C-alpha cells in the first residue's frame, strides 16, 4: 500500500515537479487524487498534478505551505535544479537553518497525510484528548509514519540529555515510553473495554487475554482498585502508579501513572479539574518516585489532557501542560529524562508544532527525532 506522505517525498528530489521523469515518479495515490489518466500526455499529467498539489498547499499553515511549495519546485522563485538549493533558499525565508527547512517540508507532508486519511474516513476512532474518561468526537488521522519530535530546553547545558517533545500517531503503536499517563476521573474508575478512550486502551492492552481476545485477567484495573478501593475517591490531580500488566510485553511500558483529570457530579457529568497543569506536575512527581526505585523509568508519555469535549482550546491547553513539564525538568533534575505528548489527531499535531516549533525555549534535537514506519 502507498500513502500520501511517501509519494510526496518521492516527488521532492532533483527538480521536483519540473523533473524530466515526472510521469514515472508519480505514485498511484497522487495519480488518482489528481485525476491523472493513463491516456494523459506529459503536459496534461504535469498540469493536473500541479493543480492538485497547489490545492493541498492551500490547506496548510503559511510556513508549511511555503515549505511544501518550495520543496516540490512549485514556488516560482525557488525552482532550482537541486533540492539542497531550494532548502537553502527556504531557510533564508524562514530565518532558520537548512535542516529545519527540510523538516518543515516533512511536517507539511505528514500533516497532508493526516488530512488525507481523515478525508477518506479511514479511521473511526475519535480524537485522543481526554474528557470524562472518553475521547472527543470526530475523525482522527492515524499516520502511517509515527515520528518523534524532540527538543532540548534552551535553559539547560548542551551536554544535558533532557528532552521534551511529541510523538504522532496511535498510542497503541508507541513503544518508546517507559511510563504512560492515564487520564482518569476522581473515582479512579477505568473506562470499559469497548469505549474509545485512552483509559480503555490502556486497560485492554494491559489485560491478560485468551486466544480469542477475551479478557481473563483485568490486570491494570485490578491493580488500581487495590490502591484506591472499589468506591474510593481521590482529590483532583491525584496521581497513582500501578504496574503496566501486559503492556510491558507488547509496548515496553513499565508502569502506568493514573492522574485524576476530571471530576463528576450526579446529573451533571464530568468536568475538567481547574488546574490541568498541576495534573502534569503530580504525574511527573509519581514518575520520579518510580525512577528512583527503578532507574529504567526514564521516558513518560502524556495524552493532551483537557482538550476536547471539555471545551479547552488545544493549543493553549498544551502550552499549559508543556510549561508544567518544562518547570519540572528544569527544577527537579530527577530520573525522568524525556517527556512526550501524544499528537493523535491533525488538531493535536498542529497544536504540538505551534507550541514547540517556534518557541525560543526549545531547540530542535535533530539527532534524536526519528520516524517509525509501520
KASUL-V668269 format. One record per pair of residues at least 6 apart in sequence whose ideal C-beta (glycine too) atoms are under 6 Angstrom apart, sorted by the first residue. I is the first residue (numbers start at 1). GAP is how many residues later the second one is. D is the distance in Angstrom with one decimal. If there is no record, write none. Layout:
i->{I & I}
gap->{GAP & GAP}
d->{D & D}
This chain:
i->{2 & 2 & 2 & 3 & 3 & 4 & 4 & 4 & 4 & 5 & 5 & 5 & 5 & 7 & 7 & 7 & 8 & 10 & 11 & 11 & 12 & 12 & 13 & 15 & 16 & 16 & 17 & 17 & 17 & 18 & 23 & 23 & 33 & 34 & 34 & 34 & 35 & 36 & 36 & 56 & 57 & 57 & 57 & 60 & 64 & 64 & 67 & 67 & 67 & 67 & 68 & 69 & 70 & 70 & 70 & 71 & 73 & 78 & 78 & 80 & 87 & 87 & 87 & 88 & 90 & 91 & 91 & 91 & 99 & 110 & 113 & 114 & 114 & 114 & 115 & 117 & 118 & 118 & 123 & 123 & 123 & 125 & 125 & 126 & 126 & 126 & 126 & 127 & 127 & 127 & 127 & 127 & 128 & 128 & 128 & 128 & 129 & 129 & 129 & 129 & 130 & 130 & 130 & 130 & 131 & 131 & 131 & 132 & 132 & 133 & 133 & 133 & 133 & 134 & 134 & 135 & 135 & 136 & 136 & 140 & 140 & 141 & 142 & 143 & 143 & 145 & 145 & 146 & 146 & 146 & 146 & 147 & 147 & 148 & 148 & 149 & 149 & 149 & 150 & 150 & 150 & 150 & 150 & 151 & 151 & 151 & 151 & 151 & 151 & 152 & 152 & 154 & 154 & 155 & 156 & 161 & 162 & 162 & 163 & 163 & 164 & 166 & 166 & 166 & 167 & 168 & 171 & 175 & 175 & 177 & 177 & 178 & 178 & 178 & 178 & 179 & 179 & 179 & 179 & 179 & 180 & 180 & 180 & 181 & 181 & 181 & 181 & 182 & 182 & 182 & 182 & 183 & 183 & 184 & 184 & 185 & 185 & 186 & 186 & 186 & 187 & 188 & 188 & 188 & 190 & 190 & 190 & 191 & 191 & 191 & 193 & 193 & 198 & 203 & 203 & 205 & 206 & 206 & 206 & 206 & 206 & 206 & 207 & 207 & 207 & 208 & 208 & 208 & 209 & 210 & 219 & 220 & 220 & 220 & 223 & 223 & 224 & 224 & 227 & 234 & 236 & 236 & 236 & 237 & 237 & 237 & 237 & 238 & 239 & 239 & 239 & 239 & 239 & 240 & 241 & 241 & 241 & 241 & 242 & 244 & 244 & 244 & 244 & 247 & 254 & 255 & 257 & 257 & 257 & 259 & 259 & 261 & 261 & 261 & 262 & 262 & 264 & 272 & 272 & 276 & 276 & 277 & 277 & 279 & 280 & 280 & 280 & 281 & 284 & 287 & 287 & 288 & 288 & 290 & 291 & 291 & 291 & 295 & 298 & 299 & 300 & 300 & 301 & 302 & 303 & 304 & 304 & 306 & 306 & 307 & 307 & 314 & 314 & 315 & 315 & 318 & 318 & 319 & 322 & 325 & 343 & 343 & 356}
gap->{25 & 26 & 27 & 110 & 141 & 25 & 108 & 109 & 112 & 104 & 105 & 108 & 140 & 20 & 22 & 23 & 101 & 15 & 14 & 61 & 59 & 71 & 70 & 58 & 56 & 57 & 33 & 55 & 56 & 55 & 19 & 22 & 19 & 14 & 15 & 18 & 13 & 9 & 12 & 56 & 8 & 11 & 12 & 48 & 43 & 44 & 23 & 37 & 38 & 41 & 40 & 6 & 8 & 16 & 20 & 34 & 6 & 8 & 11 & 6 & 11 & 14 & 15 & 10 & 11 & 6 & 7 & 10 & 267 & 33 & 30 & 27 & 29 & 232 & 231 & 24 & 21 & 23 & 16 & 17 & 19 & 15 & 71 & 9 & 10 & 11 & 70 & 8 & 9 & 11 & 13 & 218 & 7 & 175 & 214 & 216 & 7 & 175 & 178 & 179 & 53 & 68 & 173 & 175 & 177 & 178 & 179 & 130 & 138 & 52 & 58 & 64 & 66 & 61 & 63 & 61 & 62 & 172 & 173 & 204 & 205 & 205 & 28 & 25 & 26 & 226 & 228 & 22 & 23 & 27 & 226 & 21 & 224 & 19 & 221 & 16 & 17 & 220 & 13 & 15 & 215 & 218 & 219 & 13 & 14 & 205 & 211 & 213 & 214 & 211 & 213 & 207 & 209 & 175 & 6 & 176 & 167 & 175 & 175 & 202 & 175 & 175 & 177 & 186 & 173 & 175 & 171 & 76 & 77 & 122 & 124 & 76 & 119 & 120 & 121 & 76 & 78 & 108 & 118 & 121 & 73 & 76 & 121 & 76 & 78 & 102 & 121 & 17 & 20 & 74 & 76 & 78 & 122 & 74 & 76 & 77 & 79 & 48 & 74 & 77 & 46 & 36 & 40 & 46 & 9 & 13 & 31 & 6 & 8 & 9 & 7 & 11 & 105 & 17 & 18 & 42 & 13 & 14 & 38 & 39 & 40 & 41 & 8 & 11 & 12 & 8 & 9 & 38 & 6 & 6 & 26 & 22 & 25 & 36 & 19 & 20 & 18 & 34 & 13 & 26 & 24 & 27 & 37 & 36 & 41 & 42 & 45 & 22 & 18 & 20 & 43 & 44 & 47 & 18 & 14 & 16 & 45 & 49 & 14 & 9 & 10 & 11 & 12 & 6 & 43 & 35 & 26 & 29 & 30 & 20 & 24 & 12 & 18 & 44 & 8 & 10 & 6 & 34 & 38 & 29 & 30 & 43 & 47 & 26 & 41 & 44 & 45 & 43 & 44 & 13 & 49 & 46 & 48 & 7 & 6 & 44 & 45 & 40 & 39 & 39 & 36 & 39 & 39 & 39 & 39 & 14 & 44 & 6 & 11 & 7 & 10 & 33 & 37 & 36 & 39 & 33 & 37 & 36 & 33 & 14 & 6 & 9 & 6}
d->{5.1 & 5.6 & 5.1 & 6.0 & 4.5 & 5.7 & 5.8 & 4.7 & 4.6 & 4.9 & 5.7 & 4.0 & 5.7 & 3.4 & 5.5 & 4.9 & 4.4 & 5.8 & 5.9 & 5.8 & 5.3 & 6.0 & 5.5 & 5.7 & 4.2 & 3.4 & 5.8 & 5.3 & 5.4 & 4.9 & 5.8 & 5.3 & 5.8 & 4.6 & 4.9 & 3.8 & 5.6 & 5.4 & 5.1 & 5.5 & 4.6 & 5.1 & 5.3 & 5.6 & 5.9 & 4.0 & 6.0 & 3.6 & 4.6 & 5.3 & 4.0 & 4.3 & 4.5 & 5.2 & 4.5 & 3.9 & 4.8 & 5.0 & 4.8 & 5.1 & 4.8 & 4.6 & 5.3 & 5.5 & 4.1 & 5.7 & 4.7 & 4.2 & 5.5 & 6.0 & 5.4 & 3.2 & 5.6 & 4.5 & 6.0 & 4.5 & 4.7 & 4.8 & 5.9 & 5.5 & 5.2 & 5.9 & 5.3 & 4.1 & 5.7 & 5.4 & 5.0 & 5.8 & 4.5 & 5.6 & 4.6 & 4.1 & 5.8 & 5.6 & 6.0 & 3.1 & 5.5 & 4.8 & 3.9 & 3.7 & 3.8 & 5.8 & 5.6 & 6.0 & 4.7 & 4.5 & 3.8 & 5.1 & 3.0 & 5.7 & 4.8 & 5.7 & 5.4 & 5.8 & 4.5 & 5.1 & 5.2 & 3.3 & 5.1 & 5.6 & 4.1 & 5.2 & 5.1 & 5.4 & 5.4 & 5.0 & 5.7 & 5.8 & 3.9 & 5.6 & 4.2 & 5.2 & 4.4 & 4.8 & 5.5 & 4.8 & 5.4 & 5.3 & 4.5 & 4.1 & 4.5 & 4.3 & 5.0 & 5.7 & 5.0 & 5.6 & 3.8 & 5.7 & 5.9 & 4.8 & 5.0 & 5.2 & 5.8 & 5.8 & 5.6 & 5.5 & 5.3 & 5.8 & 4.6 & 6.0 & 4.7 & 4.5 & 4.8 & 4.1 & 5.2 & 4.8 & 5.7 & 5.1 & 5.0 & 4.7 & 3.7 & 4.6 & 4.7 & 5.9 & 5.1 & 5.1 & 5.8 & 5.2 & 5.8 & 4.3 & 5.3 & 5.5 & 5.1 & 5.1 & 6.0 & 5.1 & 4.7 & 5.6 & 5.1 & 5.4 & 4.6 & 4.2 & 5.4 & 4.8 & 5.7 & 5.1 & 5.8 & 5.5 & 4.6 & 4.3 & 5.9 & 5.7 & 4.7 & 5.9 & 5.0 & 4.7 & 4.7 & 4.5 & 3.9 & 4.0 & 5.9 & 4.9 & 5.0 & 5.7 & 5.3 & 5.3 & 5.4 & 3.8 & 5.8 & 3.2 & 5.4 & 4.7 & 4.4 & 5.3 & 5.6 & 5.5 & 3.9 & 5.8 & 5.5 & 5.3 & 3.3 & 5.9 & 4.7 & 5.9 & 4.0 & 5.9 & 5.4 & 5.9 & 5.2 & 5.3 & 5.4 & 5.7 & 3.9 & 5.9 & 4.7 & 4.8 & 4.9 & 4.7 & 5.4 & 4.5 & 4.2 & 4.7 & 4.1 & 5.0 & 5.5 & 5.1 & 5.0 & 5.7 & 5.2 & 4.3 & 5.9 & 5.6 & 5.3 & 4.0 & 5.8 & 5.2 & 4.9 & 4.8 & 5.8 & 4.9 & 4.6 & 5.9 & 5.2 & 5.1 & 4.3 & 5.7 & 4.6 & 5.2 & 4.3 & 5.5 & 4.1 & 4.6 & 3.9 & 5.8 & 5.2 & 4.0 & 5.4 & 5.2 & 4.6 & 5.0 & 5.2 & 4.1 & 6.0 & 4.5 & 4.2 & 2.7 & 5.7 & 5.9 & 4.6 & 4.2 & 5.8 & 5.6 & 4.8 & 5.1 & 5.0 & 5.6 & 5.7 & 4.6 & 4.8 & 4.2 & 4.7 & 5.6 & 4.1 & 4.4 & 5.2 & 4.8 & 5.1 & 5.2 & 5.5 & 4.6 & 4.5 & 4.5 & 5.5}
